[in-house]
Structure formats: structure tokens, C-alpha cells
Amino acid sequence: MKNHKLALALLVGLMLSAAAQADVKQAADDVKDTAVHIGRKTAEVSREAAHATAHAAKSAAHDVASGTRKGYRATKKLVAQSK
């Protein structure tokens, strides 16, 4: 009788151990999947921010070049009129 209880307890313990191990594996897989998802989203946001920054810099450079060109032409026109 004592051996039957011991065997039953051992069997139940092994079953619970296997179930617990499966839960830990599932939790580890969930953590990995979440980390991968967060990494991809972070990269996407970083890429969008870099593109926005580059676009703003390009627009500012074009505005500076346009202003310089207009100033040069206006100065050239004034010099030509004063001669």
C-alpha cells in the first residue's frame, strides 16, 4: 500500500513537473516573440525619425540656397544699376 502511494505521488509529481516545464518553455517563447516584436517596432520608428530628420535638413538647405541665390541676384542687380 505504501509503495502504491509512493508510486502514485511520484507519477503525479512527474506529470506536474512536465506541465510546469511546458509552461516555462511557453513563457520563454512569449518573451522572445515580444522582444523581437519590440525590436522591429523600435527599428521602424528609428528609421522614420531618421527619414524625417533628413527631409527637414534637405528642406532647410534648399531654403538657404534659394535665399543666397536671391540675395546674390539682388546685389548683382544693384551693382549693375549703380554703374
C-alpha positions in Angstrom: 0.0 0.0 0.0 2.8 2.3 0.9 4.6 1.5 -2.4 1.4 2.3 -4.3 1.1 5.7 -2.7 4.7 6.5 -3.3 4.4 5.4 -7.0 1.3 7.5 -7.4 2.9 10.5 -5.7 6.0 10.1 -8.0 3.7 9.8 -11.1 1.8 12.9 -10.2 5.0 14.8 -9.4 6.4 13.9 -12.8 3.3 14.9 -14.6 3.3 18.3 -12.8 6.9 18.7 -13.5 6.3 18.2 -17.2 3.4 20.6 -17.2 5.5 23.2 -15.4 8.3 22.7 -17.8 6.0 23.2 -20.7 4.6 26.4 -19.1 8.2 27.8 -18.6 9.0 27.0 -22.3 5.8 28.7 -23.4 6.6 31.8 -21.3 10.2 31.9 -22.7 8.8 31.7 -26.2 6.4 34.5 -25.5 9.2 36.7 -24.0 11.3 36.0 -27.1 8.5 36.9 -29.5 7.7 40.0 -27.6 11.3 41.1 -27.6 11.6 40.5 -31.4 8.3 42.5 -32.0 9.6 45.4 -29.9 12.9 45.4 -31.6 11.2 45.6 -35.0 8.9 48.4 -34.0 11.9 50.3 -32.5 13.8 49.9 -35.7 10.8 51.1 -37.7 10.3 54.2 -35.6 14.1 55.0 -35.7 14.0 54.7 -39.5 11.0 57.0 -39.8 12.7 59.6 -37.5 15.9 59.4 -39.5 14.0 60.0 -42.7 12.1 62.9 -41.2 15.3 64.5 -40.0 17.0 64.1 -43.4 14.0 65.6 -45.1 14.0 68.6 -42.7 17.7 69.1 -43.3 17.3 68.9 -47.0 14.4 71.4 -47.0 16.5 73.8 -44.8 19.5 73.5 -47.2 17.3 74.3 -50.2 15.8 77.3 -48.4 19.3 78.6 -47.6 20.5 78.1 -51.2 17.4 79.8 -52.5 17.9 82.8 -50.2 21.5 83.0 -51.1 20.7 82.9 -54.8 18.1 85.7 -54.4 20.5 87.8 -52.3 23.3 87.4 -54.9 21.0 88.4 -57.8 19.6 91.4 -55.9 23.2 92.6 -55.1 24.3 92.0 -58.7 21.3 94.0 -59.9 22.1 96.9 -57.6 25.7 96.9 -58.6 24.7 96.9 -62.2 22.3 99.8 -61.7 24.9 101.9 -59.9 27.4 101.8 -62.7 
